[in-house]
Amino acid sequence: MKRNVGMLILFLLLGWLVGAWIAIALEPVQSLSFLTASKVIRWSPQADLNIISYDFTIQLKLCLLSLISMIISVWLYRKL
């Protein structure tokens, strides 16, 4: 199977999503709070150019469990 960048991005996004779901499921467990604590990264470019204006927000929510699952997804991608 030919590897390409699109497939790698798909694997990374799916790994991130699975890690986020697992983190949400494990939130009630206090002893695993270091894995499920998340940090929000927000980027909000905006401009008003008199004839056109825009306001765009990108928000990423990362936790340690998501990063671990993304690393596993890269490992699985390389095994293909």
C-alpha positions in Angstrom: 0.0 0.0 0.0 1.4 3.4 -1.0 1.8 5.8 1.9 0.9 9.4 1.5 0.4 12.5 3.6 -3.4 12.4 3.5 -3.4 9.0 5.0 -1.0 10.1 7.8 -3.2 13.1 8.6 -6.3 10.8 8.7 -4.5 8.4 11.1 -3.4 11.4 13.3 -6.9 12.8 13.4 -8.5 9.4 14.2 -5.9 8.8 16.9 -6.6 12.3 18.4 -10.3 11.6 18.3 -10.0 8.2 20.0 -7.7 9.6 22.6 -10.2 12.4 23.4 -13.1 9.9 23.7 -11.0 7.7 26.1 -10.1 10.8 28.1 -13.7 11.8 28.4 -14.6 8.2 29.5 -11.8 8.2 32.1 -12.5 11.7 33.6 -14.3 10.4 36.7 -11.2 8.4 37.7 -9.2 10.8 40.0 -6.0 8.8 39.9 -5.8 9.3 36.1 -6.4 13.0 36.1 -2.9 13.7 34.8 -3.8 11.8 31.6 -7.2 13.4 31.1 -6.5 17.1 32.1 -6.7 19.0 28.8 -5.2 22.3 27.6 -7.1 24.4 25.1 -5.0 26.1 22.3 -7.0 28.9 20.6 -6.1 30.9 17.5 -8.4 33.7 16.5 -7.3 35.8 13.5 -9.6 38.7 12.5 -9.5 41.7 10.2 -11.6 44.6 9.1 -10.5 45.8 5.7 -13.3 48.3 5.2 -14.9 46.3 2.3 -14.6 42.8 3.9 -14.1 41.6 7.4 -13.6 38.2 8.9 -13.4 36.6 12.3 -12.2 33.0 12.4 -11.5 30.9 15.4 -9.6 27.6 15.6 -9.6 25.8 19.0 -7.6 22.7 19.7 -8.1 20.7 22.9 -5.1 18.5 23.8 -4.5 16.1 26.7 -1.7 13.6 27.4 -4.0 10.7 26.5 -4.7 12.3 23.1 -1.0 12.7 22.4 -0.3 9.1 23.4 -3.0 7.9 21.0 -1.6 10.0 18.2 1.8 8.5 18.7 0.2 5.0 18.6 -1.6 6.0 15.4 1.7 7.0 13.7 3.2 3.7 14.8 0.2 1.9 13.2 0.6 4.0 10.1 4.2 3.0 9.8 3.3 -0.7 10.2 1.1 -0.6 7.1 
